[in-house]
């Protein structure tokens, strides 16, 4: 089982049998979701359906970066003899993979291991000759885990922190990242000599390859001017290190070359395959819900917006349906504009904001990070229902006050309603489930 505190989440509502059953079913659906985008299984399935003609290549090399890189690499290593490889992951592991170097790097902030592990990846790419094959495994989190900046590590960390607090979308954040990096935005394979096979697990709405892990192997349609405009829009020009702004201005003036664009011939060497995404996860939720005897409806797989507003809107939308014994499913990635000093993440904040709208309803609701880590916490999300508000009030907890301080984690910790999985080894954004 992926959910470590399942029994506690059910025991919390033992006085409400109907809600308890819905919670039980909701947790089963969440586990089906995680299993559906398991990186090992996703890569194995692809390689079974698309066998690689090993006889066509002198050597096969492997590089990977992202939250799913360890599981993805295991699947390749169990199927194909790898000459040499290097991956950057956020997982702490004692496992070893034959001929593959594993570096545990920093996320969501890059660290020195992100840089040292990236140098190992670049060494592998340099070793590739014309008759070799390079397998590149890309997944969410790669923007922090794969790191070779044009600025200092400290400057990059400060910039990343400010961007994450600003309410900027992941596409906007990754536009900045691409333009203060020497390898993102298509630059990783600038001097590639051989054919490359890229297998990708998407963590961005609509699966734009150029933004997943900041698109190190994809043509970049954004510019230095775009990066500057984003910083200006979110009033970050005075908050981030001056050298970062100077680097972007150097790009605007042409002192630093633009990132490779779609007409660059280097991309003819690259073959991209999307092997798992949020749509797949939502369909797995739909299938599991149906097996459990519910009607199931996927509302959207591109949910965006401010988390505290989106949660309330979802609940109010469902109330109008007046449907019973139905599971409503949505997926995407919302944002949080930090104004308080609390602890939490976009999924917990969405759940917290929905509490007044759920009060005295028979509904059960969750917003869940498929990577198992929501914001600056070690929890994947939270679970709420029609009895949550009264349970909170019984402990003198005001959901509105905790929401004002962006302190969703503290609120749900007091109620034991946080969902705990630990890192799941995959990442296809977030999933919301509402059971009526």
N, C-alpha and C positions, 0 to 999 in steps of 0.2 A: 504494500500500500504506500502511496506517495504522501498522504496526509497523516502526519505524525500525531496530531492531537484530535483525531476523529471522535474518540469516546468523550472527551471533554466538551466538544462542540455539541454533541447530542445530549449530554447530561445537563447542559445549561438550561435546556427547555423541557426537562422531564415532566414538568407540570402542564405542558401543552402538547399532548400526543400527536395532534394533527401537524403542528409545526415541526415537531421532532421527526416525523416520518418524511416530511418535505426536506428537512435538512439532510437526513440520511441519503435521500435520493440525489439531492444537489451535490453532495460530496462524492457520490459514485460517478456522477456525470463529470465532475472536475477531474477525477482520476482517469476516466476514459479519454478526456481531452489531452492530458499530459502523455498518455500512452500513444495516442494517435500521431503525435509529432516527436516521438522518441528519435533522436538523431541516428542512433545505430540502425534502427529498423528502416528509417527513411533512406539512408545511404545504401543499405543492403538491398532494399527493394529496387532502387535505381540501377545498381550494378547487375542485378539479376536480369532486369529488363533490357539493359543496354550494356552487354558484356564488352569489355575493352579488349581489342585484338593485341594481346601482349607481344606477339611475334613482330609487330610493326615498329617496336621501339627498342632502342639500345638499353636505356635505363628508364625507370619510372621514379620520379621524385614526388614528394608530398609536402605541402605547407598548409597550415590552417590557423585561423584566428577567430575567436568569438566564444560565446558561452557554450556552444554545442560542439566545439572543435574536438574535444576529447572523444566523445561518443562517435562522432563522424569518422575520426581517424581510426578508431578501433575497427569499425566496419570495413574500411578500406584495407587495413593491415591484415584482417582475417580473410580477405578475398584475393589480394594482389601482393606480389613480392615487391616491397619498396626498397630501392637502393639507398636512399637517405631522405630524411624528412625533419621538419621542425614545426611545432605548433605553439601558439600562445593561448592559454586558457585561464579562466578565473577560478577553476576548481583546484583545490588542494588534494593531491593524489599521490599515493605511493606506487601506483601502477607504472609499469614500463611497457613500451611498445617497441618492437624490434626495429632498429635503425632509425627511430624517430625520437628527437629530443623534445621533451615537454617542459615548457616554462610556465609557471604560475605567475601571472601578471596582474596589474591593478585595474579595478573597475568599481565604480564609474569613473574614478580619476586614474589616469595613467600613472605609472610609477617607473622607477629605474629598471625594473624587470620587464616592463612593457618594451622599453628601448633595447635592452640587451637581448631579449627574445626575438625582437624584430631583426636585429643584426644577424642572428642565426638563420632566420627565414630568408633574408637577403642573400646570405652566403649560399643557401641551397639554390636559389633562383640563378645566381651567377654560375653555378656549376652545371646548369642544364645546357646540353649541346643540341644541335639541330635535330638529331635523330632520337631525342629523348621525349618523354611526356611528363608534363608537370600537372599534378592534381592539386587544385586549390580549393580548400574547404572554408566557406565563409558563412558566418552567422552573426546574429545580433550581439552587440557588445564589442565587436571588432574595432570600433572607432577608438576605444580606450586601450584595448589589448594590443593592437598593432600600432606602433608609435615611432615615428622618426620626424620630430618637429623642426621647423625653421627657427623656432624660438627656444628658450631654455625650458627645461621640464617644469620648473616652478612657475614660469609665465604661462605655460600651457595649462597647468593645474588651476591656477587662479582664473584664467579665461573660461575653462570648462565649468568651474563652480558658478561663476556669474551667469553663464548661459543657462545652466540647469535651473537656476533660481528665477530666471527672467520671465518664464512663461513662453519662451520661443518653442516652435515646433521642432521635431527631430530633423526635419529637412533643413530648417534654418540653422540649427546647431551644426549639422554636418557640412553645410556650406562653409561655415567659418573654419571648421576642422580641416576641410580639404585645402583651404588656401593658406594655412599656416603649417602645412605638412609637405614633405618631399616624396611621400608615397601614396597618399590618398588621392581620390579623384582621378583614377586611371594611371597614376604615376608609378605604381608598384611594378608594372610589367613593361616599363619604358624601354628596357634593353633586352627583353625576352627573346631567346633564340629559337625556342621550340614551341610546339603546340601545347596549349593549356586547356584542361578540362576543369571548369569551375562548378562546384555543387554548392547551392545556396539555400539556407533556411532564412526566411524573411521575417524581420521584426518591424516592418514599416507598412503603414496603410497603403494599399494598392501595389505593393511589391516593386517599387522603383529601384532597379539594380544600382543606379548611380548614387543612391543614398544609403543602402544597406551596408553597414560597416564603413560608411563614407566612400563607398564605391572604388576601392583600390584597383580593380581590374576593369572598370567600366568607363566609357566616355563621360565626360563631365559637361553638362550644359550650363553650369553656373560660372560666375566670374568673380574676380576680385572686387569689382564694383558692387556686385550683389552682396558679397560679404560685408563690405563697408556699410551698405544701406541697412542691412539687418542690425548691425551694431548700433547704428544711429537710431533706428526705429525703437529699439529696446533701451535706449539711453545708456548704452554700455561703453561708449567711447572714452568716458572719463573714469570708468570703474575698472577697466582691464589694463594690464601693463602697456606702457607707451610703445614698447618694442613690437608688440603684436599689431597695434594700429599702424606703425611705421612699415612693418612687413607687408601688410595689406595695401598700403599706399604705394609701396614699391612695385607691387604687382599691377596696380592700376596704371602706373606710369610706364610699365613695360620693362622695368629693371629686372624683375623676376618673370620668367616665362609663365604664360597661362597654363592651366591644366589641359591635358589632351582632350580634344573635341571629337565628335562622332566621325569625322572624316579622316581621322588619323589611321594609317594602315596597320599600326601595331595591333589593333583590335581584331584584325582578320585572323590572328593566331589564337583567339580566345573563343571557347565554346561554353556558354552559360546555361545552366539548368537549375530551375527552381524546384526543390524537392519537398519543401514543407512550408506552410504559411498559415495565417489566421483563418483563411477560408476552410482549409482542411480540418482545423481544430473545431470550428463551428459546426461543420458537417458531422464530426464525430460526436459532438454534444447532441445534435439533433437525432442521430441514430441511437445513442444510449437512452435518451429521454423517451423515444418511441418504444424501445424494448422494455422500459419500466412502466409503460402503459399510459404515457402522457401524449397529448397533442403537442407538437413541437413546431416552433416558428423561429426562423432566423430573421431578426429585424434588420441587421446591417453588419457588415464586416469592415466598415470604415468609420467607426465612431471616433470623433475628435471633439475638441472643445475643452473648456475649463471643467475639471472634474467635478467640482462642487455644484455646478449648474447642470451638467449632463446627467448625473445620478437622479436628481429631482425630476428632470424632464422625462427620463425613462419610466419612472414609477407612474407619473401622471399620465403618460401615454398608455401604459398598460391598464390603468384604472378605467379608461374610456372603453377598452375592449370588452370589459365585463365577462371575460372568459374564465372558466373554471378548469382545474386539472390540466393546465397548459404550462409548458416551459418556453419562455421567451429568451432568445439567445442573441447576444450582440458581441462584437469584437472590434478592436481598434486600439488607439492609444491617445488618451487625453493628456492634458497638461495641468500643472499647478503653478500658480503665481504665488510665491511665498511672501507673506506679509507678517506672519508670526514667527515664533522661535521654537515651535514644537517639533515633534517627531512623527513621521508618517510617510505616505507615498500617495500617488494618484488614486490607486485602488481603494485604500483605506479612507482617503478623503471623500471619494465618491460614495462609499458605503455610509460614512458618517453623515453626509449631507442629506441622505435619503431617509434617515430615521423618522423625522416628523411626518413625511409623506407616507410612510409605511404603517404608522401607528394605528392599531386596532383593525388592521387588514389581515387576511389570512395568508399574505404573501411572505415568501422567503427570498432574499436577494443577496447576491455576492458580486463583487468585482475582484478579479483574480489575475495576478501576474504569472504568466506561464513559465517564467524563469524561476519562480519561487522567491524572488527578492523584489519587494515593493519599496521604492524610495530609499531612505536611509535607515531601513529596518531589516530585520532578519525574518520577516513574515511575508507571505505571498498576497495577503489581502485580508478581508474580514467578511463575516457573515452577519446579516441583520434580518429582522422579521417584525411582525406586527406587535410583538411583546418587548422588543428591545428598548423602546423609550421608557416604558414603565419599569423595567429592570434597572435602567440607568438612573432614573429618578429615585428609586429605592436606595441607591447608593449615593444620592445627592450629586449626580453627574448631569451636567447640562451639555447636550450634544452641540448646541449652538455656540457655547463658550469655547469648547474645545476646537470647533471648526474655525472660529475667529483666530485662534492661535496656531492653525495648521498642526494640531496636536492629536490627530486621529489615533495614532498608535497607543498613546497613553489611555485614551478613553476605552478602546477595545481591549486593552490589556486588563483593565479593571473588571471587565465583564467576561474575560476569558473567551472572547469571540474572534480572536485573531486566527487566521489559517496559517499553519506552519507545515512546510514541506522540506525546507532546506533547498539549496540549489537543485533544480530539476535536470540540469544539463541540456536544456533546450530553451528556445525563446521565440515565440511567435506573437509577441505583444500581449494584450490583455483580453480577458473574456468576462462578460457579464451574464449572469443567469438570474432569471426571475421565475419562480414557481408560484402559480396562483392556486 
